[in-house]
């Protein structure tokens, strides 16, 4: 029995492999996210943060950890497309659209 087989037969380790790439990365699946279009209204360089507001008035923060966007490239009034989690809203990805 090789090490891989031994690892799969260890008692108490009945763990399923990740079912998707998102799960491997620790990201929610598509059903758990939504697309949001928002406008930059505040640049806060001392906190590496940019605030955006969607048409419904909801405010989101973009940080240096937000994928897909360079905070230094953003300007007041720019539009961004964001992928936001539905539960405990958090921006996972953002892209400049205008």
SEFI-552953 format. One record per residue (C-alpha): x, z, y; residue in one letter. Coordinates in steps of 0.02 Angstrom, whole numbers. Layout:
residues N
@u X&w Z&v Y&res a
...
end
This chain:
residues 98
@u 0&w 0&v 0&res x
@u 76&w -50&v 168&res x
@u 64&w 54&v 329&res x
@u -85&w -45&v 396&res x
@u -186&w -13&v 239&res x
@u -136&w 170&v 239&res x
@u -191&w 187&v 422&res x
@u -361&w 113&v 380&res x
@u -391&w 235&v 237&res x
@u -345&w 397&v 326&res x
@u -492&w 519&v 313&res x
@u -584&w 554&v 476&res x
@u -524&w 397&v 564&res x
@u -680&w 292&v 549&res x
@u -656&w 203&v 716&res x
@u -725&w 29&v 743&res x
@u -613&w -100&v 824&res x
@u -662&w -156&v 1000&res x
@u -804&w -282&v 996&res x
@u -754&w -376&v 1153&res x
@u -610&w -409&v 1272&res x
@u -698&w -302&v 1403&res x
@u -706&w -157&v 1283&res x
@u -520&w -175&v 1248&res x
@u -486&w -164&v 1435&res x
@u -607&w -20&v 1459&res x
@u -727&w -127&v 1562&res x
@u -916&w -131&v 1547&res x
@u -1005&w -279&v 1466&res x
@u -1101&w -407&v 1571&res x
@u -1268&w -315&v 1545&res x
@u -1193&w -163&v 1629&res x
@u -1137&w -255&v 1786&res x
@u -1215&w -359&v 1924&res x
@u -1154&w -485&v 2051&res x
@u -1159&w -431&v 2233&res x
@u -1118&w -529&v 2390&res x
@u -1052&w -417&v 2529&res x
@u -970&w -424&v 2700&res x
@u -811&w -332&v 2753&res x
@u -852&w -207&v 2890&res x
@u -704&w -86&v 2886&res x
@u -518&w -102&v 2850&res x
@u -432&w 63&v 2811&res x
@u -249&w 23&v 2776&res x
@u -191&w 204&v 2776&res x
@u -299&w 233&v 2621&res x
@u -272&w 60&v 2544&res x
@u -459&w 32&v 2558&res x
@u -583&w -95&v 2625&res x
@u -768&w -58&v 2645&res x
@u -899&w -192&v 2614&res x
@u -1088&w -190&v 2636&res x
@u -1214&w -295&v 2539&res x
@u -1378&w -367&v 2608&res x
@u -1472&w -212&v 2546&res x
@u -1359&w -98&v 2649&res x
@u -1264&w -27&v 2501&res x
@u -1082&w 12&v 2539&res x
@u -941&w -17&v 2416&res x
@u -754&w 17&v 2424&res x
@u -621&w -108&v 2376&res x
@u -455&w -27&v 2333&res x
@u -283&w -87&v 2280&res x
@u -345&w -67&v 2100&res x
@u -490&w -189&v 2128&res x
@u -451&w -346&v 2029&res x
@u -453&w -519&v 2105&res x
@u -426&w -482&v 2289&res x
@u -278&w -443&v 2401&res x
@u -334&w -310&v 2525&res x
@u -209&w -372&v 2654&res x
@u -292&w -544&v 2652&res x
@u -463&w -475&v 2700&res x
@u -530&w -479&v 2878&res x
@u -682&w -405&v 2963&res x
@u -836&w -513&v 2935&res x
@u -770&w -600&v 2779&res x
@u -889&w -621&v 2633&res x
@u -839&w -566&v 2459&res x
@u -921&w -589&v 2290&res x
@u -909&w -428&v 2190&res x
@u -943&w -379&v 2011&res x
@u -1016&w -203&v 2019&res x
@u -1061&w -80&v 1882&res x
@u -1247&w -37&v 1877&res x
@u -1224&w 147&v 1835&res x
@u -1118&w 244&v 1960&res x
@u -1083&w 85&v 2060&res x
@u -900&w 35&v 2063&res x
@u -825&w -134&v 2109&res x
@u -731&w -203&v 1958&res x
@u -683&w -372&v 2033&res x
@u -696&w -456&v 2201&res x
@u -666&w -632&v 2265&res x
@u -661&w -698&v 2444&res x
@u -801&w -825&v 2469&res x
@u -802&w -849&v 2657&res x
end
